[in-house]
């Protein structure tokens, strides 16, 4: 079924991702003290209980009102783009769904905890990547999908339209 909006897929996917994000954060909060770390794959992957009072890489610490406003503005923009730019574009719908789920997951933390629970701690080629969570992974993958959609698929569509 090729519908204008794949809500029958994207809605449940967003709900699943938000629930997975909140469940994993709840497990970390209930079972670990801040700073505790459990190795999963040697030095490459650890579960480390961490709280972030800012944005990515700890930027804008303790600016919760700013994050509330920005998140609501971003979610409104995502809904607008989903309705106006994404019909019949399942890749764009997927990217927007992932970004929305990630934004909502971290928004819930900020609203109810006053910080964001992070716990996925990775080291890639001697780089200690900032600790993140499921919502952050959704945001990152969603943004990459949207960039791909805009740069690759949109330019293909435009090229095909010009022929």
C-alpha positions as CSV (number, residue, x, y, z in Angstrom):
1,X,0.0,0.0,0.0
2,X,1.6,3.3,-1.1
3,X,-0.2,5.9,0.9
4,X,0.5,9.6,1.1
5,X,1.7,9.2,4.6
6,X,3.1,6.0,6.0
7,X,1.5,6.7,9.4
8,X,0.6,3.0,9.8
9,X,4.4,2.4,10.0
10,X,5.9,5.7,11.2
11,X,3.6,6.3,14.1
12,X,4.2,2.9,15.8
13,X,7.9,3.2,15.0
14,X,8.1,6.6,16.7
15,X,6.2,5.2,19.7
16,X,8.5,2.1,19.9
17,X,11.7,4.2,19.7
18,X,10.4,6.7,22.4
19,X,9.5,3.7,24.7
20,X,12.8,2.0,24.0
21,X,14.6,5.2,24.9
22,X,12.7,5.8,28.1
23,X,12.9,2.1,29.2
24,X,16.7,2.0,28.7
25,X,17.1,5.3,30.6
26,X,14.8,4.1,33.4
27,X,16.9,0.9,33.7
28,X,20.1,3.0,34.0
29,X,18.6,5.3,36.6
30,X,17.3,2.5,38.7
31,X,20.3,0.1,38.5
32,X,23.4,2.3,38.3
33,X,24.9,5.3,40.2
34,X,26.1,8.2,38.2
35,X,29.6,7.5,37.0
36,X,29.2,3.7,37.3
37,X,30.5,1.9,34.2
38,X,30.0,-1.7,32.9
39,X,32.2,-3.0,30.0
40,X,30.3,-4.6,27.2
41,X,33.0,-4.9,24.5
42,X,36.3,-4.3,26.1
43,X,37.3,-0.6,25.9
44,X,35.2,-0.1,22.7
45,X,31.7,-0.1,24.3
46,X,30.7,0.4,27.9
47,X,27.4,1.3,29.6
48,X,28.2,4.4,31.8
49,X,25.6,6.2,33.8
50,X,25.9,9.9,33.0
51,X,23.6,12.9,33.2
52,X,23.7,15.7,30.6
53,X,22.3,19.1,31.7
54,X,22.9,20.6,28.2
55,X,23.0,19.5,24.6
56,X,25.4,17.4,22.5
57,X,28.9,17.4,23.9
58,X,27.7,19.2,27.0
59,X,27.0,22.5,25.2
60,X,24.6,25.1,26.7
61,X,24.6,23.6,30.2
62,X,21.5,24.2,32.4
63,X,19.6,26.1,29.7
64,X,16.4,24.0,30.2
65,X,13.9,26.8,29.3
66,X,15.8,27.3,26.0
67,X,15.7,23.5,25.3
68,X,11.9,23.4,26.0
69,X,11.3,26.2,23.5
70,X,13.7,24.9,20.9
71,X,12.2,21.4,21.1
72,X,8.7,22.6,20.6
73,X,9.7,24.8,17.7
74,X,11.6,21.9,16.1
75,X,8.7,19.5,16.6
76,X,6.3,22.0,15.0
77,X,8.8,22.3,12.0
78,X,9.1,18.5,11.8
79,X,5.3,18.1,11.6
80,X,5.1,20.8,9.0
81,X,7.8,19.1,6.8
82,X,6.2,15.7,7.4
83,X,2.8,17.0,6.1
84,X,4.1,19.3,3.3
85,X,7.4,17.9,2.0
86,X,7.3,14.2,2.8
87,X,4.1,12.9,1.1
88,X,5.0,9.9,-1.1
89,X,8.6,10.1,0.2
90,X,9.1,7.2,2.6
91,X,12.8,7.9,3.1
92,X,12.1,11.5,4.2
93,X,9.2,10.2,6.4
94,X,11.6,7.8,8.1
95,X,14.2,10.5,8.7
96,X,11.6,12.9,10.1
97,X,10.2,10.1,12.3
98,X,13.6,9.3,13.8
99,X,14.4,12.9,14.5
100,X,11.0,13.4,16.1
101,X,11.3,10.3,18.3
102,X,14.8,11.4,19.4
103,X,13.7,15.0,20.2
104,X,10.7,13.7,22.1
105,X,12.8,11.2,24.1
106,X,15.2,13.8,25.3
107,X,12.4,16.3,25.8
108,X,10.7,13.9,28.2
109,X,14.0,13.6,30.2
110,X,14.5,17.4,30.5
111,X,10.8,17.9,31.4
112,X,10.6,15.2,34.1
113,X,14.3,14.8,35.3
114,X,15.8,18.2,34.6
115,X,18.6,16.5,32.7
116,X,19.1,13.9,30.0
117,X,20.2,10.3,30.9
118,X,23.1,9.2,28.7
119,X,24.7,5.7,29.0
120,X,26.2,4.5,25.7
121,X,29.9,5.1,26.0
122,X,32.1,4.3,23.0
123,X,35.7,4.6,22.0
124,X,36.4,4.5,18.3
125,X,40.0,4.5,17.1
126,X,41.3,6.1,20.4
127,X,38.5,8.8,20.3
128,X,36.3,8.8,23.4
129,X,33.0,9.7,21.8
130,X,30.6,11.6,24.0
131,X,28.2,9.4,26.0
132,X,24.8,9.2,24.3
133,X,21.4,7.4,24.5
134,X,18.8,5.9,22.2
135,X,17.2,9.2,21.5
136,X,20.5,10.7,20.4
137,X,21.1,7.7,18.1
138,X,17.6,8.3,16.6
139,X,18.4,12.0,16.1
140,X,21.8,11.3,14.5
141,X,20.6,8.5,12.1
142,X,17.5,10.6,11.3
143,X,19.6,13.6,10.3
144,X,21.9,11.5,8.1
145,X,18.8,10.0,6.4
146,X,17.4,13.5,5.8
147,X,20.7,14.8,4.4
148,X,20.9,11.8,2.1
149,X,17.3,12.3,1.0
150,X,17.8,16.0,0.3
151,X,21.2,15.7,-1.4
152,X,20.8,12.5,-3.3
153,X,17.2,11.6,-3.9
154,X,16.0,15.2,-4.3
155,X,18.7,15.9,-6.9
156,X,17.8,12.7,-8.7
157,X,14.1,13.7,-8.8
158,X,15.0,17.2,-10.1
159,X,17.3,15.7,-12.8
160,X,14.5,13.3,-13.8
161,X,12.0,16.1,-13.9
162,X,14.3,18.1,-16.2
163,X,14.6,15.3,-18.8
